[in-house]
C-alpha cells in the first residue's frame, strides 16, 4: 500500500484490480441505487437560469438509466472560436442565427374563414418588435414556403388565401403554418449568450440540434455539448455517447453532494452501450439482451443442485453456454 501511495503521488499509475468472481455489476448498481434513495425528498425540482432550465437530481438519474429518447429539458452548450468568444456583438449574432423562432411565437391568434377560403393571422406585435420582424417579411416567407397567397392587411396582420373552401384542407394548412419554424435552427430552442469565468462568451440553448449548429461560422465544433445522450450518439457515435452517460451521471450525483467512484459509473455506461446502441438497464434489461447466458430453466426452477439445463453446469461440462 505504501509503494502504491508513493507511486500515485509521483504521478504514476496504480494497477487496481478486483478479485476474480467479484460481483462488480451488483456493487456498481448498489453504488448508484443507494444514494438515489437519499435524493428523493429534495430533488424533484428544476435548477438553473430562467432561460436555461435543466432537470436535476432523481428525475434526471431516472432519465439516464432508463435511456429515454428525449430528456425533459434538453440543453446545448455552444462554445465559440477564439475570434468570436471575446466579442459580445459577434456572440449575439451567432445566437440570433441559432435562436429558433416558430410561427406560433409570431402569431397571437388564428381566424379561419371556411366560406371564403382564407386564414387571418393576428400577429404578436410586441414579439415582432423584439425579434426585429415586419408583417411584410412574414407574409413573403409564408407565400414562398407553403405556396399560398399571403399579404399584409391594413391593421398590420396577415391574410392567407388558400384557394380552397374545404374545411379540412384549410385546417391542415393552418396547422402546418403554425408549427413551422420561421427563423433559426429547428429544434435548437431559445439561445442565450452567457459569459464564462475567463471572460469569454458562450451560448446555451433550450434544445438540441448539434449537426446544424456546427455548420454555423464561429462555432467551435470540437467543444459543443448537449445533455441529450441520444443526440450525441446520432452525431458522434456510441463511444462519445458512452462518455456522455458517464459525465451526466457524475454531474447529477455531484450536484447533490454525492460522491461515487467513477469506475462504477463507467461500468454502468459500458453495460448500456456495449451492443453498439444505447439501452436501458432497468427492469426490462434482459428483454433486449441477445446471446447472453440466461437460461429459462434456471429462472423457472429454484433448485440448489445444478441440473442439465443450468448454464453453469453446461459451461463446465461442454465449455459453452446454453
LUMLODO-100472 format. One record per residue: residue number from 1; residue in one letter; x, y, z of N, C-alpha, C in turn. Coordinates in steps of 0.001 Angstrom, whole numbers, plus 500000, padded with zeros to 6 digits. Layout:
<zados>
 num residu     nX     nY     nZ    caX    caY    caZ     cX     cY     cZ
 NUM      a      X      Y      Z      X      Y      Z      X      Y      Z
...
</zados>
This chain:
<zados>
 num residu     nX     nY     nZ    caX    caY    caZ     cX     cY     cZ
   1      x 500824 498799 500000 500000 500000 500000 500860 501254 500000
   2      x 501968 501190 500762 502841 502355 500839 503490 502629 499490
   3      x 503922 501536 498802 504544 501710 497489 503549 502288 496486
   4      x 502280 501821 496547 501251 502321 495633 500971 503797 495893
   5      x 500965 504185 497187 500719 505581 497533 501846 506464 497020
   6      x 503090 506002 497201 504230 506776 496711 504193 506905 495189
   7      x 503780 505810 494523 503714 505827 493063 502640 506791 492577
   8      x 501507 506832 493287 500421 507739 492908 500831 509183 493105
   9      x 501514 509465 494206 501973 510829 494476 503014 511269 493456
  10      x 503773 510315 492923 504803 510645 491940 504217 510837 490542
  11      x 502919 510654 490407 502273 510850 489111 502144 509590 488300
  12      x 502514 508433 488871 502402 507171 488146 501015 506572 488253
  13      x 500799 505481 487547 499511 504795 487565 499560 503632 488548
  14      x 498478 503459 489281 498377 502365 490234 497476 501300 489634
  15      x 497962 500077 489559 497192 498980 488980 496240 498428 490040
  16      x 494984 498869 489965 493989 498449 490946 493071 497423 490293
  17      x 492983 496236 490890 492154 495176 490335 491238 494621 491409
  18      x 490157 494010 490952 489244 493326 491874 489557 491846 491823
  19      x 489104 491133 492834 489343 489690 492881 488466 488976 491853
  20      x 488944 487873 491307 488106 487095 490369 486800 486662 491050
  21      x 485703 486842 490336 484405 486479 490903 483732 487595 491674
  22      x 484402 488720 491792 483805 489865 492498 482555 490346 491744
  23      x 481414 490497 492389 480173 490927 491698 480192 492428 491401
  24      x 481019 492822 490438 481210 494248 490157 479926 494909 489682
  25      x 479085 494154 488963 477822 494724 488498 476896 495068 489647
  26      x 476809 494164 490612 475965 494410 491780 476489 495592 492595
  27      x 477801 495677 492734 478402 496778 493502 478153 498112 492791
  28      x 478291 498121 491460 478055 499349 490699 476598 499784 490811
  29      x 475673 498816 490715 474248 499141 490837 473915 499667 492229
  30      x 474495 499048 493242 474242 499497 494618 474846 500865 494881
  31      x 475995 501152 494243 476673 502432 494475 475860 503608 493948
  32      x 474998 503357 492954 474124 504408 492428 472731 504323 493046
  33      x 472251 503097 493277 470898 502914 493811 470737 503423 495228
  34      x 471712 503164 496076 471597 503606 497473 471606 505121 497604
  35      x 472547 505845 496948 472480 507312 497016 471210 507872 496388
  36      x 470650 507134 495409 469422 507596 494777 468265 507715 495748
  37      x 468243 506846 496762 467174 506929 497773 467305 508187 498629
  38      x 468523 508723 498718 468735 509936 499508 468361 511192 498728
  39      x 468094 511040 497424 467807 512196 496576 466312 512450 496440
  40      x 465495 511529 496953 464060 511592 496692 463418 512859 497244
  41      x 463657 513163 498498 462917 514229 499164 463343 515627 498748
  42      x 464497 515758 498139 464989 517117 497935 465354 517452 496496
  43      x 464964 516636 495543 465423 516913 494186 464334 516905 493130
  44      x 463071 516886 493498 462022 516980 492489 461783 518444 492151
  45      x 462782 519044 491547 462677 520449 491177 463601 520705 489998
  46      x 463535 521902 489483 464398 522300 488381 465381 523357 488887
  47      x 466547 523388 488276 467553 524359 488691 468166 525008 487469
  48      x 468631 526232 487631 469284 526941 486535 468666 528288 486286
  49      x 469128 528932 485247 468580 530224 484872 467174 530059 484327
  50      x 466421 531145 484328 465041 531076 483839 464986 530689 482366
  51      x 466023 531048 481613 466033 530751 480182 466684 529410 479864
  52      x 467428 528844 480795 468110 527569 480553 467850 526627 481718
  53      x 466612 526219 481893 466238 525338 482988 466619 523905 482640
  54      x 467195 523190 483590 467574 521799 483377 467073 520941 484526
  55      x 466722 519709 484221 466273 518765 485241 467478 518231 486000
  56      x 467365 518137 487315 468468 517640 488136 467946 516566 489086
  57      x 468883 515979 489847 468510 515051 490899 467951 513736 490400
  58      x 467053 513164 491187 466500 511849 490892 465787 511771 489540
  59      x 464963 512770 489152 464345 512682 487826 465361 512558 486696
  60      x 466451 513271 486797 467496 513195 485770 468188 511833 485804
  61      x 468431 511307 486995 469063 509996 487130 468194 508914 486485
  62      x 466892 508993 486687 465964 508026 486089 465977 508150 484568
  63      x 466006 509385 484060 466075 509605 482612 467272 508904 481994
  64      x 468426 509033 482639 469656 508477 482086 469656 506955 482128
  65      x 469292 506375 483261 469341 504925 483409 468235 504226 482629
  66      x 467114 504896 482429 466035 504336 481608 466272 504538 480121
  67      x 467329 505292 479777 467677 505563 478365 466494 506133 477607
  68      x 465911 507183 478143 464776 507820 477475 465251 508604 476269
  69      x 464489 508491 475187 464909 509061 473902 465071 510575 473959
  70      x 464198 511249 474704 464249 512706 474795 464316 513134 476256
  71      x 465291 513953 476629 465320 514469 478006 464191 515457 478235
  72      x 463779 515586 479490 462690 516502 479826 463054 517931 479470
  73      x 464275 518309 479769 464741 519669 479470 466066 519595 478700
  74      x 466009 519433 477377 467244 519381 476593 467973 520715 476627
  75      x 469284 520644 476527 470093 521863 476576 471382 521659 475811
  76      x 471812 522684 475093 473097 522689 474405 473985 523767 475001
  77      x 475255 523457 475101 476261 524465 475456 477171 524622 474254
  78      x 477152 525810 473668 477838 526056 472407 479007 527006 472659
  79      x 480225 526492 472537 481414 527317 472680 481802 527887 471321
  80      x 482407 529051 471360 482752 529767 470135 484252 529751 469901
  81      x 484635 529957 468673 486054 530078 468343 486625 531339 468981
  82      x 487915 531337 469166 488567 532413 469933 488255 533797 469378
  83      x 488212 533940 468077 487956 535251 467463 486549 535758 467757
  84      x 485621 534844 468046 484225 535218 468311 483914 535234 469809
  85      x 484645 534437 470580 484335 534302 472008 484656 535567 472800
  86      x 485539 536411 472297 485925 537624 473020 485029 538817 472700
  87      x 484153 538680 471711 483292 539785 471288 481836 539456 471594
  88      x 481203 540305 472395 479791 540090 472742 478896 540271 471519
  89      x 479220 541253 470670 478410 541516 469480 478422 540322 468521
  90      x 479593 539724 468324 479690 538556 467447 478951 537358 468034
  91      x 479038 537200 469360 478334 536098 470022 476820 536257 469888
  92      x 476344 537500 469977 474903 537758 469835 474433 537434 468425
  93      x 475246 537747 467415 474875 537442 466030 474748 535934 465819
  94      x 475671 535180 466400 475601 533720 466281 474384 533186 467023
  95      x 474109 533758 468191 472931 533341 468959 471642 533626 468186
  96      x 471586 534757 467484 470413 535091 466662 470231 534099 465521
  97      x 471348 533629 464961 471270 532643 463878 470792 531285 464383
  98      x 471088 530988 465640 470691 529706 466233 469275 529768 466780
  99      x 468908 530893 467369 467634 531033 468084 466438 530625 467225
 100      x 465681 529664 467700 464545 529127 466953 463294 529975 467194
 101      x 462752 530529 466115 461510 531304 466188 460448 530583 465366
 102      x 459392 530158 466006 458295 529461 465328 457185 530445 465005
 103      x 456347 530051 464080 455198 530883 463736 454259 531029 464924
 104      x 454211 530045 465791 453370 530135 466982 453853 531227 467937
 105      x 455144 531607 467835 455658 532730 468628 455233 534063 468021
 106      x 455171 534086 466686 454860 535336 465979 453358 535608 465968
 107      x 452563 534564 465816 451107 534705 465664 450429 534559 467025
 108      x 449589 535529 467339 448869 535508 468612 447537 534784 468506
 109      x 446908 534841 467322 445588 534242 467149 445377 533893 465675
 110      x 444632 532806 465411 444345 532365 464044 442833 532356 463834
 111      x 442372 533041 462774 440954 533065 462412 440794 532426 461039
 112      x 439993 531356 460955 439794 530628 459701 438414 530944 459126
 113      x 438394 531373 457876 437146 531670 457177 436932 530579 456123
 114      x 436133 529564 456473 435934 528422 455581 435116 528809 454343
 115      x 434236 529791 454475 433386 530192 453351 434206 530847 452238
 116      x 435157 531707 452615 435978 532425 451627 437313 531746 451353
 117      x 437646 530713 452141 438925 530036 451940 440112 530891 452313
 118      x 439992 531584 453448 441063 532474 453881 441405 532236 455352
 119      x 442637 532561 455708 443125 532451 457085 443687 533806 457491
 120      x 443235 534322 458611 443731 535606 459127 444622 535335 460326
 121      x 445859 535783 460227 446834 535609 461305 446988 536921 462064
 122      x 446550 536918 463329 446711 538098 464185 448103 538042 464809
 123      x 448945 539000 464460 450350 538959 464872 450561 539464 466297
 124      x 451619 538944 466895 452047 539370 468228 452992 540564 468044
 125      x 452446 541759 468093 453221 542974 467773 454427 543189 468701
 126      x 454301 543033 470018 455483 543210 470872 456618 542234 470534
 127      x 456265 540971 470263 457301 539986 469915 457930 540321 468567
 128      x 457107 540778 467621 457621 541161 466306 458649 542279 466435
 129      x 458365 543218 467306 459282 544340 467502 460578 543868 468141
 130      x 460471 542962 469119 461660 542432 469792 462530 541632 468831
 131      x 461883 540830 467978 462623 539988 467031 463027 540729 465764
 132      x 462681 542021 465675 463020 542853 464518 462441 542266 463227
 133      x 461139 541976 463251 460445 541419 462101 459324 542359 461660
 134      x 458976 542309 460393 457875 543111 459867 456818 542185 459265
 135      x 455546 542621 459235 454489 541793 458633 454770 541444 457178
 136      x 455384 542338 456444 455683 542075 455032 456667 540921 454878
 137      x 457680 540891 455723 458668 539804 455676 458019 538473 456022
 138      x 457154 538473 457042 456471 537246 457454 455556 536743 456343
 139      x 454798 537663 455723 453885 537279 454644 454649 536704 453449
 140      x 455783 537304 453118 456591 536821 451997 457131 535418 452274
 141      x 457559 535181 453501 458086 533861 453880 457003 532798 453807
 142      x 455790 533105 454284 454673 532154 454229 454328 531818 452778
 143      x 454321 532808 451915 453992 532587 450494 454994 531647 449837
 144      x 456281 531856 450093 457315 531031 449475 457335 529617 450043
 145      x 457138 529487 451341 457270 528181 451988 456079 527271 451738
 146      x 454874 527827 451670 453669 526999 451572 452928 527148 450239
 147      x 453412 527986 449330 452790 528123 448028 451391 528706 448062
 148      x 451156 529637 448993 449857 530297 449107 450052 531804 448919
 149      x 448931 532502 448768 448993 533960 448597 448776 534629 449943
 150      x 449848 535143 450533 449776 535830 451826 450098 537305 451637
 151      x 449328 538156 452282 449555 539594 452161 449272 540294 453486
 152      x 449836 541482 453629 449656 542276 454837 448341 543058 454750
 153      x 447604 543090 455868 446351 543843 455931 446607 545256 456443
 154      x 445582 546109 456398 445712 547478 456882 446012 547535 458374
 155      x 445508 546543 459119 445723 546516 460570 447111 545993 460952
 156      x 447901 545600 459969 449240 545076 460266 449255 543592 460536
 157      x 448200 542870 460159 448156 541418 460298 448397 540775 458933
 158      x 448195 539461 458840 448458 538746 457594 447219 537956 457187
 159      x 446851 538097 455917 445736 537346 455366 446273 536337 454358
 160      x 445889 535080 454538 446376 533998 453678 445210 533462 452863
 161      x 445361 533475 451548 444348 532927 450630 444802 531528 450219
 162      x 444078 530499 450695 444489 529112 450459 443864 528512 449206
 163      x 442970 529254 448520 442372 528841 447246 441585 527537 447351
 164      x 440949 527305 448460 440077 526144 448628 439046 526459 449704
 165      x 437881 525832 449592 436813 526033 450580 436606 524806 451468
 166      x 437445 523794 451302 437299 522584 452100 437856 522820 453511
 167      x 437026 522639 454525 437476 522925 455906 438691 522116 456338
 168      x 438738 520832 455946 439864 520004 456392 441183 520462 455766
 169      x 441151 520896 454505 442372 521391 453857 442809 522729 454443
 170      x 441841 523590 454732 442165 524881 455357 442784 524661 456727
 171      x 442199 523734 457505 442735 523462 458835 444130 522842 458751
 172      x 444368 521992 457773 445691 521380 457607 446752 522436 457304
 173      x 446444 523351 456383 447388 524418 456035 447628 525326 457228
 174      x 446579 525645 457954 446698 526498 459143 447600 525856 460190
 175      x 447431 524552 460393 448255 523829 461374 449722 523788 460939
 176      x 449962 523539 459656 451336 523499 459145 452028 524845 459301
 177      x 451300 525910 459043 451875 527259 459190 452267 527514 460637
 178      x 451391 527164 461572 451653 527441 462984 452785 526590 463546
 179      x 452990 525406 462993 454043 524517 463505 455394 524737 462830
 180      x 455426 525538 461798 456667 525729 461045 457636 526646 461780
 181      x 458919 526481 461444 459976 527329 462010 460203 528493 461062
 182      x 460040 529693 461566 460180 530884 460727 461643 531291 460572
 183      x 462391 531176 461651 463774 531651 461639 464601 530823 462604
 184      x 465899 530693 462331 466785 529962 463227 466882 528494 462861
 185      x 467430 527700 463784 467653 526267 463570 466544 525473 464247
 186      x 465921 524603 463486 464817 523804 464019 465315 522886 465135
 187      x 464626 522932 466265 464975 522099 467409 465979 522717 468352
 188      x 466607 523826 467960 467652 524441 468794 467082 525165 470002
 189      x 465833 525603 469938 465230 526307 471064 465725 527735 471187
 190      x 465524 528294 472373 465918 529676 472630 467399 529747 472997
 191      x 468135 530597 472319 469570 530741 472545 469859 531992 473367
 192      x 470760 531851 474335 471125 532954 475229 472645 533039 475318
 193      x 473185 534239 475287 474628 534449 475409 474991 534624 476880
 194      x 475965 533865 477345 476449 533952 478724 477962 534155 478714
 195      x 478481 534609 479859 479922 534876 479965 480549 533893 480940
 196      x 481664 533307 480529 482381 532340 481353 483274 533060 482365
 197      x 483886 532277 483254 484736 532860 484296 485957 533571 483719
 198      x 486449 533077 482573 487633 533690 481970 487305 534901 481097
 199      x 486042 535307 481087 485639 536481 480330 485148 536194 478920
 200      x 485309 534974 478450 484855 534622 477099 483347 534365 477104
 201      x 482733 534504 475947 481291 534329 475818 480977 532977 475177
 202      x 479899 532386 475633 479405 531145 475039 477883 531212 475000
 203      x 477262 530239 474357 475817 530253 474140 475190 528993 474705
 204      x 474070 529141 475375 473270 527991 475795 471905 528082 475123
 205      x 471338 526940 474816 470023 526917 474187 469165 525830 474815
 206      x 467860 526022 474727 466910 525105 475362 466439 524029 474388
 207      x 467328 523525 473578 467006 522464 472632 468289 521805 472185
 208      x 468212 520970 471160 469438 520373 470637 469295 520047 469153
 209      x 470289 520460 468416 470449 520109 467010 471914 520360 466665
 210      x 472775 519514 467212 474219 519709 467106 474676 519762 465660
 211      x 474125 518883 464837 474582 518760 463452 474441 520071 462688
 212      x 473339 520785 462882 473120 522044 462178 473885 523196 462826
 213      x 473991 523177 464149 474698 524259 464855 476173 524267 464490
 214      x 476768 523089 464283 478193 523010 463952 478516 523643 462599
 215      x 477507 523795 461750 477733 524375 460430 477842 525895 460466
 216      x 477456 526512 461576 477475 527973 461668 478909 528468 461871
 217      x 479273 529489 461141 480619 530054 461249 480829 530679 462625
 218      x 481953 530353 463236 482272 530883 464559 482038 529901 465681
 219      x 481310 528806 465424 481049 527797 466455 482222 526828 466524
 220      x 482693 526562 467734 483785 525610 467944 483188 524205 468000
 221      x 483247 523485 466881 482614 522165 466780 483262 521135 467696
 222      x 484497 521363 468118 485199 520392 468966 484758 520461 470423
 223      x 484037 521520 470809 483648 521677 472215 482139 521779 472432
 224      x 481365 521645 471388 479915 521739 471538 479416 520536 472343
 225      x 478399 520755 473179 477932 519684 474067 476431 519815 474305
 226      x 475766 518671 474470 474357 518636 474818 474122 517579 475887
 227      x 473087 517756 476684 472759 516764 477709 471896 515631 477163
 228      x 471620 515653 475856 470857 514591 475205 471837 513543 474684
 229      x 471951 512406 475381 472938 511391 475006 472578 510729 473678
 230      x 471304 510681 473333 470910 510089 472052 471285 510997 470886
 231      x 471268 512301 471092 471725 513231 470055 473230 513087 469847
 232      x 473980 512910 470925 475424 512688 470816 475702 511370 470101
 233      x 474919 510337 470422 475069 509037 469758 474794 509147 468264
 234      x 473773 509906 467890 473395 510042 466485 474462 510791 465686
 235      x 475082 511789 466292 476034 512640 465562 477470 512120 465680
 236      x 477883 511734 466901 479292 511400 467143 479568 509910 467316
 237      x 478544 509108 467569 478774 507671 467703 478639 507164 469128
 238      x 478772 505852 469272 478481 505190 470542 479530 505480 471613
 239      x 480807 505631 471228 481854 505904 472224 481646 507277 472861
 240      x 481288 508259 472036 481007 509591 472575 479781 509550 473480
 241      x 478774 508756 473104 477571 508628 473935 477900 507973 475264
 242      x 478779 506981 475240 479198 506330 476494 479853 507336 477434
 243      x 480767 508141 476903 481431 509149 477729 480434 510180 478249
 244      x 479439 510507 477428 478421 511475 477851 477571 510915 478989
 245      x 477251 509624 478942 476479 508997 480023 477255 509067 481332
 246      x 478550 508751 481269 479393 508830 482477 479410 510251 483022
 247      x 479596 511221 482136 479660 512631 482550 478339 513085 483167
 248      x 477217 512729 482536 475911 513158 483038 475587 512508 484378
 249      x 475908 511219 484529 475682 510547 485814 476528 511179 486919
 250      x 477792 511427 486606 478708 512007 487590 478262 513409 487985
 251      x 477862 514221 487006 477408 515586 487290 476141 515585 488128
 252      x 475197 514709 487785 473924 514641 488512 474138 514281 489969
 253      x 475022 513332 490233 475282 512911 491612 476067 513982 492373
 254      x 477061 514588 491720 477881 515599 492393 477081 516844 492744
 255      x 476063 517180 491941 475211 518333 492249 474471 518160 493564
 256      x 474256 516908 493970 473583 516625 495233 474567 516319 496356
 257      x 475854 516534 496096 476867 516292 497122 477159 514827 497337
 258      x 476893 513990 496338 477100 512550 496442 478319 512165 495615
 259      x 479234 511452 496235 480458 511044 495557 480411 509538 495287
 260      x 480506 509161 494019 480527 507759 493599 481770 507547 492751
 261      x 482477 506460 493010 483689 506163 492252 483373 506112 490763
 262      x 484198 506753 489987 483957 506860 488537 483936 505498 487852
 263      x 484649 504507 488416 484687 503180 487800 483309 502520 487786
 264      x 482528 502762 488837 481172 502207 488869 480321 502804 487751
 265      x 480434 504104 487555 479657 504771 486514 480110 504332 485122
 266      x 481410 504097 484972 481929 503626 483694 481407 502233 483373
 267      x 481295 501386 484397 480781 500037 484185 479306 500082 483785
 268      x 478547 500970 484404 477131 501130 484052 476999 501613 482607
 269      x 477815 502602 482236 477780 503113 480867 478189 502035 479863
 270      x 479162 501195 480228 479565 500086 479365 478411 499114 479154
 271      x 477690 498798 480237 476565 497863 480142 475445 498420 479271
 272      x 475309 499746 479241 474252 500379 478451 474603 500493 476970
 273      x 475899 500424 476639 476320 500734 475262 477129 499632 474590
 274      x 477382 498498 475259 478299 497519 474674 477743 496852 473416
 275      x 476441 496934 473173 475853 496357 471963 476000 497266 470748
 276      x 476494 498486 470950 476577 499450 469856 475407 500406 469825
 277      x 474442 500197 470715 473289 501080 470856 473115 501419 472333
 278      x 472357 502470 472602 472088 502851 473992 470840 502109 474461
 279      x 470992 501310 475502 469884 500542 476055 469747 500841 477544
 280      x 468533 500740 478043 468300 500988 479460 468806 499813 480285
 281      x 469055 500043 481554 469429 498947 482461 468402 498857 483579
 282      x 467155 499082 483207 466062 498976 484172 465580 497541 484300
 283      x 464338 497377 484714 463800 496041 484984 463546 495237 483709
 284      x 463538 495906 482557 463319 495207 481296 464626 494958 480553
 285      x 465728 495033 481264 467051 494958 480615 467237 493645 479862
 286      x 466851 492510 480475 467108 491205 479872 466310 490956 478604
 287      x 465280 491759 478341 464447 491530 477158 465194 491789 475860
 288      x 466120 492757 475885 466832 493084 474649 468206 492446 474584
 289      x 468627 491732 475617 469960 491121 475614 469922 489825 474819
 290      x 470562 489812 473672 470591 488632 472818 471948 487943 472931
 291      x 471904 486626 472975 473145 485869 473035 473788 485886 474398
 292      x 473069 486294 475433 473619 486324 476782 473178 485066 477514
 293      x 474031 484562 478357 473787 483299 479037 472716 483458 480115
 294      x 471456 483409 479736 470342 483462 480689 469422 482290 480371
 295      x 469502 481255 481156 468757 480031 480887 467371 480105 481507
 296      x 466326 479830 480712 464959 479889 481213 464716 478843 482287
 297      x 465363 477677 482117 465187 476624 483113 465706 477040 484475
 298      x 466840 477776 484472 467410 478244 485737 466501 479260 486404
 299      x 465844 480087 485581 464982 481112 486131 463714 480492 486698
 300      x 463164 479473 485979 461919 478855 486432 462119 478026 487692
 301      x 463234 477281 487741 463464 476407 488891 464118 477171 490042
 302      x 463849 476709 491207 464530 477247 492392 465259 476100 493057
 303      x 466141 475452 492274 466825 474253 492746 468252 474590 493133
 304      x 468686 474065 494271 470048 474313 494721 471051 473466 493946
 305      x 470636 472238 493568 471536 471348 492842 471554 471707 491362
 306      x 472712 471684 490727 472772 472007 489300 472078 470951 488465
 307      x 471301 471362 487486 470612 470457 486585 471235 470568 485205
 308      x 470767 469727 484271 471334 469727 482926 471006 471010 482166
 309      x 469990 471722 482633 469637 472970 481949 470355 474174 482547
 310      x 471120 473950 483586 471788 475070 484260 472948 475581 483408
 311      x 473051 476881 483278 474095 477486 482453 475482 477155 482985
 312      x 475639 477217 484287 476958 476950 484891 477337 475492 484658
 313      x 476354 474601 484807 476606 473171 484608 477033 472901 483163
 314      x 476342 473498 482205 476672 473293 480788 478042 473876 480461
 315      x 478343 475009 481030 479644 475627 480773 480773 474737 481256
 316      x 480559 474097 482440 481578 473203 482983 481708 471892 482207
 317      x 480561 471377 481719 480560 470099 481027 481003 470210 479572
 318      x 480533 471250 478893 480754 471319 477440 481520 472566 476997
 319      x 481938 473378 477940 482678 474619 477641 481911 475532 476723
 320      x 480605 475590 476914 479770 476509 476138 478530 476851 476956
 321      x 477927 477989 476631 476706 478379 477317 475506 477832 476566
 322      x 474346 477891 477170 473155 477311 476568 472472 478272 475617
</zados>
